[in-house]
Amino acid sequence: MDLKEKQQGISGMFEPALRTIVDQSIATFGPVSFLDYLKSNNLPRVGATADAISIDSYERLHSSAKSHSAMIMRLGQTHGVTGTQFALVKVVEGKLDDFFLIDDSIFSSVGFNYIPEVNLDQLKVFSLLPSLTEKSYVNLAFSSGLISYALGVDKVKPIYPPAGCSSTFTFKFKPHTLLNNEEFLHNRGQVEIDAMFIEKRNDVDVLFVVEAKSDSSHRSLAKHKLLYPVLGISEKIPSNMPIVPVYMKVKTSSLGIHYHIVECSVPDPRLAVVAYNELTVKKYTHLILNLKQII
């Protein structure tokens, strides 16, 4: 089975669920156990569960869901023994973008050269590598002071190493502001945090939560990649400390390494249950770092 056939097979899995909400302009299906759903609809398993219900970008959203203006959400473990649960959220036509940060709608081709304000000897090791991995790009942004510069913290300096983790978290959120009376429980589900750090901005300690990507085939990010980490850790964060989600996209060209830094905002989850689409763009910065010119 080639990739196209696999995607078509996965997409067709959701037709029974979509038929239950097709006549409604705004609706949800689930949450239900994904394995129970397949069994009750006599559907075969195609690939891993994550391939079907982990939608991390608009490009990964299956065609059947797109045609019905519906988002697929992975919601952690069921309360029984039948694995991972999922839900569908159908919104009015034109609102599907509410679930994603779309690169082409945010990014600018015009960037500004960033000259590190740190000891350049600290960056030489990056120039020795024949190529950089996604993790190396992220580490370079932190080590060079680029991320602290882009986010306007009080002191531009190297930040290393940032904290990160992959763990299970439980929290509530609303699927969309149009469904304000409905809540989902993300129950003991896996959440990855690429990087987070605390720095002062305007003399106030701020927690920055970063999701970093270098994949050029996907030109978007599902908002839960930032929202879930924020919701997962929020109860442990002091009530007076702002939490700032940050989407970092790294690209390369003959000019150097392009860092697209998207600072987002979200209502304080320590005060009220947040809706998925309430994570929005606040500030965008495009910086270019050329190691060959500075080292």
C-alpha positions as CSV (number, residue, x, y, z in Angstrom):
1,M,0.0,0.0,0.0
2,D,1.5,3.3,-1.1
3,L,1.2,6.6,0.9
4,K,-1.7,7.9,-1.2
5,E,-3.7,4.7,-0.8
6,K,-2.9,4.7,3.0
7,Q,-4.1,8.3,3.3
8,Q,-7.3,7.5,1.4
9,G,-7.9,4.5,3.6
10,I,-7.5,6.5,6.8
11,S,-9.6,9.3,5.5
12,G,-12.5,6.9,4.8
13,M,-12.4,5.7,8.4
14,F,-14.1,8.9,9.5
15,E,-17.1,8.8,7.1
16,P,-19.5,7.1,9.6
17,A,-18.7,9.7,12.3
18,L,-19.0,12.6,9.8
19,R,-22.4,11.4,8.6
20,T,-23.8,11.9,12.2
21,I,-23.0,15.6,12.1
22,V,-23.2,16.4,8.3
23,D,-26.6,18.2,8.6
24,Q,-25.4,20.5,11.4
25,S,-23.4,23.7,10.9
26,I,-21.6,23.4,14.3
27,A,-21.3,20.1,16.1
28,T,-19.1,17.5,17.7
29,F,-18.8,13.8,17.5
30,G,-17.3,12.0,20.5
31,P,-15.1,11.7,22.4
32,V,-15.0,8.0,21.9
33,S,-12.4,5.2,21.9
34,F,-10.8,5.0,18.5
35,L,-10.6,1.2,18.6
36,D,-14.2,0.9,19.8
37,Y,-15.3,3.2,17.0
38,L,-13.5,1.1,14.4
39,K,-15.0,-2.1,15.8
40,S,-18.6,-0.8,16.0
41,N,-18.5,0.4,12.3
42,N,-16.7,-2.7,11.0
43,L,-13.7,-0.7,9.9
44,P,-10.2,-2.1,9.5
45,R,-7.2,-0.6,11.2
46,V,-5.0,1.3,8.8
47,G,-1.5,2.0,10.2
48,A,-1.0,3.2,13.7
49,T,-3.6,5.0,15.7
50,A,-1.4,8.1,15.8
51,D,-1.4,8.2,11.9
52,A,-5.2,8.6,12.0
53,I,-6.0,10.9,14.9
54,S,-2.8,12.9,15.6
55,I,-3.3,15.9,13.3
56,D,-0.3,18.2,13.8
57,S,-0.8,20.3,10.7
58,Y,-3.4,21.2,8.1
59,E,-1.6,19.0,5.6
60,R,-2.2,16.0,7.8
61,L,-5.9,16.6,8.2
62,H,-7.6,13.9,6.2
63,S,-9.6,14.9,3.1
64,S,-12.9,13.7,4.4
65,A,-12.6,15.9,7.5
66,K,-11.6,18.9,5.3
67,S,-14.5,18.5,3.0
68,H,-16.9,18.6,6.1
69,S,-15.0,21.5,7.7
70,A,-14.2,19.2,10.7
71,M,-11.1,19.0,12.9
72,I,-9.9,15.7,14.4
73,M,-8.7,15.9,18.0
74,R,-6.7,13.3,20.0
75,L,-7.9,13.3,23.6
76,G,-5.7,10.9,25.6
77,Q,-6.8,7.7,27.2
78,T,-10.3,6.3,27.5
79,H,-11.5,5.5,31.0
80,G,-11.7,1.8,30.2
81,V,-9.1,-0.4,28.5
82,T,-9.6,0.4,24.9
83,G,-6.9,2.8,24.2
84,T,-6.9,6.4,22.8
85,Q,-10.0,8.5,22.4
86,F,-10.8,11.0,19.7
87,A,-13.4,13.6,18.7
88,L,-14.5,15.5,15.7
89,V,-15.3,19.2,15.8
90,K,-17.4,20.5,12.9
91,V,-17.5,24.3,12.3
92,V,-19.2,26.5,9.8
93,E,-17.5,26.8,6.4
94,G,-14.4,29.0,6.4
95,K,-13.7,28.4,10.1
96,L,-11.5,25.4,9.8
97,D,-8.4,27.7,9.8
98,D,-9.3,28.5,13.4
99,F,-7.6,25.2,14.4
100,F,-4.3,26.0,12.8
101,L,-1.5,28.5,12.5
102,I,-1.0,28.9,8.7
103,D,2.5,29.8,7.7
104,D,1.5,31.7,4.5
105,S,-1.0,33.8,6.5
106,I,1.7,34.8,9.0
107,F,5.2,34.7,7.5
108,S,6.9,37.4,5.5
109,S,9.6,36.9,2.9
110,V,11.4,40.0,4.3
111,G,13.7,39.2,7.2
112,F,16.3,41.1,9.2
113,N,19.8,40.0,9.7
114,Y,20.5,39.1,13.3
115,I,24.0,39.7,14.6
116,P,24.5,37.8,17.9
117,E,25.2,39.9,20.9
118,V,27.1,37.0,22.6
119,N,30.6,35.6,22.6
120,L,30.9,34.2,19.0
121,D,33.3,31.5,20.2
122,Q,30.2,29.8,21.7
123,L,28.7,29.4,18.2
124,K,31.8,27.9,16.4
125,V,30.7,24.4,17.1
126,F,27.6,24.8,15.0
127,S,29.7,25.8,12.0
128,L,31.7,22.6,12.2
129,L,28.7,20.4,11.5
130,P,28.1,19.4,7.8
131,S,24.4,19.9,8.4
132,L,22.1,20.9,11.3
133,T,19.3,18.8,12.7
134,E,16.0,20.4,13.9
135,K,17.3,20.2,17.5
136,S,20.6,21.9,16.5
137,Y,18.6,24.8,14.8
138,V,16.7,25.3,18.1
139,N,19.8,25.1,20.2
140,L,21.5,27.7,17.9
141,A,18.6,30.1,18.3
142,F,18.9,29.8,22.1
143,S,22.7,29.9,22.3
144,S,23.0,32.9,19.9
145,G,20.5,35.0,21.9
146,L,18.3,35.1,18.8
147,I,15.2,33.8,20.6
148,S,15.6,36.2,23.5
149,Y,16.0,39.1,21.1
150,A,12.9,38.1,19.0
151,L,10.8,37.9,22.2
152,G,11.9,41.2,23.6
153,V,13.1,39.9,27.0
154,D,14.9,42.5,29.2
155,K,18.4,41.0,28.6
156,V,19.5,39.5,25.3
157,K,21.7,36.6,26.2
158,P,22.3,32.9,25.5
159,I,19.6,30.6,27.0
160,Y,20.9,27.0,27.3
161,P,19.8,24.4,27.7
162,P,16.0,25.1,27.6
163,A,13.8,22.6,29.5
164,G,11.6,20.1,27.5
165,C,9.8,16.9,28.1
166,S,7.4,14.2,26.8
167,S,4.9,13.2,29.4
168,T,1.2,12.6,30.0
169,F,-1.2,15.4,31.1
170,T,-4.8,15.7,32.0
171,F,-6.7,19.0,31.4
172,K,-10.0,20.4,30.1
173,F,-10.6,22.7,27.2
174,K,-13.5,23.9,24.9
175,P,-13.4,22.6,21.3
176,H,-14.3,26.1,19.9
177,T,-15.8,29.3,21.1
178,L,-18.8,28.6,18.9
179,L,-19.4,25.6,21.2
180,N,-19.0,27.6,24.4
181,N,-21.1,25.2,26.5
182,E,-19.1,22.1,25.5
183,E,-15.9,20.9,27.1
184,F,-13.4,18.1,26.2
185,L,-11.3,16.2,28.7
186,H,-7.8,15.4,27.5
187,N,-7.2,12.4,29.8
188,R,-3.7,11.2,30.5
189,G,-2.6,11.9,27.0
190,Q,0.9,12.2,25.6
191,V,2.2,15.8,25.2
192,E,5.6,16.9,24.0
193,I,7.2,20.2,25.0
194,D,10.1,21.1,22.7
195,A,11.4,23.9,24.9
196,M,10.4,26.2,27.7
197,F,12.2,28.8,29.7
198,I,11.7,31.7,32.1
199,E,13.0,35.2,31.4
200,K,12.1,38.7,32.6
201,R,10.2,40.9,30.2
202,N,9.3,44.4,31.4
203,D,10.8,43.3,34.7
204,V,8.3,40.5,35.1
205,D,9.1,36.7,35.0
206,V,7.5,35.2,32.0
207,L,7.3,31.5,31.0
208,F,7.8,30.9,27.3
209,V,6.6,27.6,25.8
210,V,8.2,26.9,22.4
211,E,7.1,24.5,19.6
212,A,9.8,24.3,16.9
213,K,9.6,22.9,13.4
214,S,11.9,22.7,10.4
215,D,9.8,20.5,8.2
216,S,9.3,22.3,4.8
217,S,6.5,20.0,3.6
218,H,4.1,21.2,6.3
219,R,3.3,24.9,6.2
220,S,1.1,25.0,9.2
221,L,0.8,24.0,12.8
222,A,-2.2,22.6,14.6
223,K,-2.8,24.9,17.6
224,H,-2.9,22.1,20.1
225,K,0.9,21.7,19.6
226,L,1.2,24.9,21.7
227,L,-2.1,24.8,23.6
228,Y,-1.8,21.3,25.1
229,P,1.6,22.0,26.7
230,V,0.3,25.3,28.1
231,L,-2.8,23.6,29.5
232,G,-0.8,20.7,30.8
233,I,1.7,22.7,32.9
234,S,-0.5,25.7,33.8
235,E,-1.6,24.5,37.2
236,K,2.0,24.3,38.3
237,I,2.8,27.8,37.2
238,P,2.5,30.7,39.8
239,S,-0.7,32.7,39.2
240,N,1.3,35.9,38.6
241,M,3.5,34.5,35.9
242,P,2.4,35.1,32.3
243,I,2.5,32.1,30.0
244,V,3.5,32.8,26.4
245,P,3.2,30.2,23.6
246,V,5.8,30.5,20.8
247,Y,5.8,28.9,17.4
248,M,9.3,28.7,15.8
249,K,9.7,27.7,12.2
250,V,13.2,27.3,10.8
251,K,14.1,27.4,7.1
252,T,17.4,27.8,5.2
253,S,18.4,29.7,2.0
254,S,21.6,31.1,0.5
255,L,21.1,34.1,2.9
256,G,21.4,31.9,6.0
257,I,19.1,30.4,8.5
258,H,15.7,31.9,8.6
259,Y,13.9,31.9,12.0
260,H,10.2,32.7,11.9
261,I,9.2,33.5,15.5
262,V,5.5,33.7,16.1
263,E,4.6,34.8,19.6
264,C,1.0,33.8,20.5
265,S,-1.5,34.7,23.2
266,V,-4.1,32.6,25.0
267,P,-6.5,33.4,27.8
268,D,-5.2,32.5,31.2
269,P,-6.1,28.8,31.7
270,R,-5.7,29.2,35.5
271,L,-8.8,31.5,35.5
272,A,-11.2,29.8,33.1
273,V,-11.4,26.9,30.6
274,V,-9.9,28.0,27.3
275,A,-11.3,27.2,23.9
276,Y,-9.0,25.6,21.3
277,N,-9.3,28.5,18.8
278,E,-8.6,31.2,21.4
279,L,-4.8,30.7,20.9
280,T,-4.0,33.5,18.4
281,V,-1.0,35.3,16.9
282,K,0.2,38.3,18.8
283,K,3.6,39.2,17.2
284,Y,5.7,37.9,14.3
285,T,9.4,38.3,13.8
286,H,11.6,37.1,10.9
287,L,15.3,37.0,11.7
288,I,18.2,35.6,9.5
289,L,21.3,34.2,11.0
290,N,24.3,33.6,8.7
291,L,27.0,31.7,10.6
292,K,29.5,32.0,7.7
293,Q,29.5,35.8,7.9
294,I,29.9,36.1,11.7
295,I,32.3,33.2,12.5
